[in-house]
Amino acid sequence: PKPTANDLNAVWFIGDTGYVCGPTTIKTTDGGANWTALASGAFEKVQFPVDGHTGYATGYGMNKTTDAGATWTYVKIGDYKSTHDVCFPAGNDTGYATYDADPPRVAKTCDGFATYTTVTLNNVANAFGMAFTDTRHGWVVGGNSGNPGGGFIFRTTDGGATWTRQDSSHVMGRRDAISVLADGQTAFACGYQPSLQK
């Protein structure tokens, strides 16, 4: 969509108001008939979990807006610069983010990333996508694009306090995104070596 010719990464809609992320973040308030470029950085994903005013975007650190995307504030997550995914399963200030580290980590906040705690995902590289079905049950996927068997899936059943690897008997490449159906049992993951797993 206009006004950008850049590659686009993700989309988020609340009614007729929507955001599309990429090197430039664009916004519509009329269901996509018209788009306006926002004064923001390059974002991978954006989410407005509470209302149409407070939103979070991943990319270079965590970025937060409280004025519907007019301005964004950088939020440092750990000692590393890049965050990849963000999820607020209950639609309040409790959320999670995957971010670059060695080994990768998941950050959890209960106050909209004013503060946060982190959990390390051991013996893997690069955490990317995540999905939650409720405040306790969630999944994180990732891996190394240079290793055909380097993909992984971790699951939490205690709100992110601990994470258990679920793919030990499967060989797969890097997973970039995961979506879990409402039954909480069926999930689809896709990634770098093109494949879709269920």
ChimeraX attribute file (.defattr): number of C-alpha atoms within 10 A of each C-alpha:
attribute: neighborCount
match mode: 1-to-1
recipient: residues
	/A:1	12
	/A:2	12
	/A:3	13
	/A:4	15
	/A:5	9
	/A:6	13
	/A:7	10
	/A:8	18
	/A:9	15
	/A:10	15
	/A:11	17
	/A:12	15
	/A:13	18
	/A:14	14
	/A:15	10
	/A:16	11
	/A:17	15
	/A:18	20
	/A:19	25
	/A:20	22
	/A:21	25
	/A:22	19
	/A:23	17
	/A:24	19
	/A:25	28
	/A:26	24
	/A:27	24
	/A:28	17
	/A:29	16
	/A:30	12
	/A:31	14
	/A:32	15
	/A:33	10
	/A:34	13
	/A:35	20
	/A:36	14
	/A:37	16
	/A:38	15
	/A:39	13
	/A:40	18
	/A:41	18
	/A:42	16
	/A:43	25
	/A:44	23
	/A:45	23
	/A:46	26
	/A:47	23
	/A:48	25
	/A:49	20
	/A:50	13
	/A:51	13
	/A:52	17
	/A:53	13
	/A:54	17
	/A:55	20
	/A:56	27
	/A:57	29
	/A:58	25
	/A:59	21
	/A:60	20
	/A:61	21
	/A:62	24
	/A:63	23
	/A:64	23
	/A:65	17
	/A:66	16
	/A:67	12
	/A:68	17
	/A:69	22
	/A:70	13
	/A:71	13
	/A:72	20
	/A:73	13
	/A:74	14
	/A:75	17
	/A:76	16
	/A:77	24
	/A:78	17
	/A:79	10
	/A:80	13
	/A:81	15
	/A:82	19
	/A:83	29
	/A:84	23
	/A:85	27
	/A:86	26
	/A:87	22
	/A:88	24
	/A:89	19
	/A:90	15
	/A:91	13
	/A:92	14
	/A:93	17
	/A:94	19
	/A:95	25
	/A:96	27
	/A:97	27
	/A:98	28
	/A:99	30
	/A:100	21
	/A:101	19
	/A:102	14
	/A:103	14
	/A:104	21
	/A:105	22
	/A:106	27
	/A:107	21
	/A:108	24
	/A:109	17
	/A:110	15
	/A:111	12
	/A:112	18
	/A:113	22
	/A:114	10
	/A:115	12
	/A:116	18
	/A:117	16
	/A:118	19
	/A:119	15
	/A:120	15
	/A:121	21
	/A:122	13
	/A:123	8
	/A:124	18
	/A:125	21
	/A:126	26
	/A:127	32
	/A:128	25
	/A:129	24
	/A:130	27
	/A:131	23
	/A:132	25
	/A:133	17
	/A:134	14
	/A:135	16
	/A:136	14
	/A:137	16
	/A:138	23
	/A:139	24
	/A:140	28
	/A:141	25
	/A:142	29
	/A:143	25
	/A:144	18
	/A:145	18
	/A:146	11
	/A:147	12
	/A:148	14
	/A:149	15
	/A:150	18
	/A:151	26
	/A:152	25
	/A:153	23
	/A:154	18
	/A:155	21
	/A:156	17
	/A:157	16
	/A:158	12
	/A:159	18
	/A:160	21
	/A:161	13
	/A:162	13
	/A:163	21
	/A:164	14
	/A:165	16
	/A:166	12
	/A:167	13
	/A:168	8
	/A:169	6
	/A:170	10
	/A:171	11
	/A:172	20
	/A:173	23
	/A:174	29
	/A:175	29
	/A:176	23
	/A:177	21
	/A:178	23
	/A:179	17
	/A:180	18
	/A:181	12
	/A:182	10
	/A:183	8
	/A:184	12
	/A:185	8
	/A:186	10
	/A:187	15
	/A:188	12
	/A:189	21
	/A:190	21
	/A:191	22
	/A:192	18
	/A:193	16
	/A:194	9
	/A:195	12
	/A:196	12
	/A:197	11
	/A:198	10
